[in-house]
Every structure is written in C-alpha cells, then in structure tokens.
Amino acid sequence: MSAAPRRATPSPHRGVLARLRAAAGRRADRGSATPFVVGLTVVLFAVAGLVADGGRAINARVAITDDAEQAARVGADQVQDGSLRGSGTPRIDPVAATSAAQQFLAARGYESSRVSISADDERVAVRVSDVVPTGLLQLILIDSFTVEGSATARAAIGIVTELEGGP
C-alpha cells in the first residue's frame, strides 16, 4: 500500500497575512483617481472656455471691424461741395470727416481713447479697439481679450476701379 502524499500543514498565519496584503493593496488605491478627475475637469473647462470665449472674441472682432468700416464711410461722405462742383472730383473735408466718424463711434459706445481717426482730402482711416470680457476663461485667470478693427474709405463717384484684383 502506498502512503498518501503528505500535505503541508497550513500555517495559521497564512490567511492573516493574505488578508493584510489584500487590505493594504485596497487602501493604497483609494482616492488615486481623484487627482486625475480634478485635472481632467480643469482641462475640460479650459477647452470649453477657449471654444466659448474664443467664439465671443471672433464675433467681437467682426463687429468692431464693421463699426470701423461704417465710421470710415460716414467720414468719407463729408465731401467738400466746392471741389465736387468745381472740378467734379470729390475731396473730403478732413475736419468734418474726423468729427462725423468720431460721433458715429461715440453713438455706438466706443470710448474716444480707443479710437484713432485720420483723414485727408482723399481718404478716411479708422482704427478701433475694445476689451471683451471672458466668461469661462476667468476660471484660469484670463479676464478679457482686446480686439481691434480698422478700415479705410475714400470718396468716389460711381464705381470706377473698385473691383480691380477681384474675382
């Protein structure tokens, strides 16, 4: 008869050690995802802020450029009557053009310190800047954007050479 293989007697401490190792492993993992989730949340808010506030800045730039164009046109409308009647060539009154463009922009709510207008007897150039507050990007300490727009207009009778270089 063959003797049954002898089994090692389990140590009474073996189960205790396994339980301690398992408990220590679980405790080491507790809360390890928290810094990742917090970091990911901050990154997602920053990206959302770039999308939302970036779109807001683009819209503001389009609006400010449109206002600069309109102000330049208003200024270019200030034609000297004598030059138009005498030679048939429209000449802009620089003083009246500057004043008209300034009044137009003031009515639109722009501060005079953020407006630059230059006019001569042929052209009116307008440059405007404004500050656009942010919404979500304030969370990462970006409080505002500065946007600028500029335009130039001239007095013309009819369309003579306006489409040169166009499609």
Helices and strands as residue ranges (DSSP letters): H 14-29, H 34-76, H 81-86, H 94-107, G 112-114, E 115-119, E 123-133, G 136-140, E 144-154
